[in-house]
């Protein structure tokens, strides 16, 4: 009987670990989408337009990489793009960009509250904002009010 209990406990631990990895993989997939729509929104706000070349420069990637990602974002309903033209966000893209910007700011505020410099908080928030759970994000927000 004791051997059965030993086998069940590790099996549950494996399932919990697998769930953690699944959540992390999903966050990585979402991070790229969120970064792109957030940057498109920022470029439009700053310059009045967003173009693929601007994204390539800001992200430090090739225009081919941007084209591939923008094509996916178009298929997913976040971006409208004309060939060689401006990029525009759909209502879903605008909502996602707003959500990403809010998450980013909550993480930045939290990091600054615990003593991280503004520059480092901005940089670190770029990774954390995509991987932190809603529960943790709400705790960050409560602590910074």
Secondary structure as the mmCIF struct_conf table of DSSP 4:
data_model
#
loop_
_struct_conf.conf_type_id
_struct_conf.id
_struct_conf.beg_label_comp_id
_struct_conf.beg_label_asym_id
_struct_conf.beg_label_seq_id
_struct_conf.end_label_comp_id
_struct_conf.end_label_asym_id
_struct_conf.end_label_seq_id
HELX_RH_AL_P HELX_RH_AL_P1 UNK A 2 UNK A 47
BEND BEND1 UNK A 48 UNK A 48
HELX_RH_AL_P HELX_RH_AL_P2 UNK A 52 UNK A 59
TURN_TY1_P TURN_TY1_P1 UNK A 60 UNK A 60
HELX_RH_AL_P HELX_RH_AL_P3 UNK A 63 UNK A 75
TURN_TY1_P TURN_TY1_P2 UNK A 76 UNK A 77
BEND BEND2 UNK A 78 UNK A 78
STRN STRN1 UNK A 79 UNK A 81
TURN_TY1_P TURN_TY1_P3 UNK A 83 UNK A 84
BEND BEND3 UNK A 85 UNK A 85
STRN STRN2 UNK A 87 UNK A 89
HELX_RH_AL_P HELX_RH_AL_P4 UNK A 91 UNK A 113
TURN_TY1_P TURN_TY1_P4 UNK A 114 UNK A 115
HELX_RH_AL_P HELX_RH_AL_P5 UNK A 118 UNK A 131
BEND BEND4 UNK A 132 UNK A 132
HELX_RH_AL_P HELX_RH_AL_P6 UNK A 134 UNK A 143
TURN_TY1_P TURN_TY1_P5 UNK A 144 UNK A 144
#
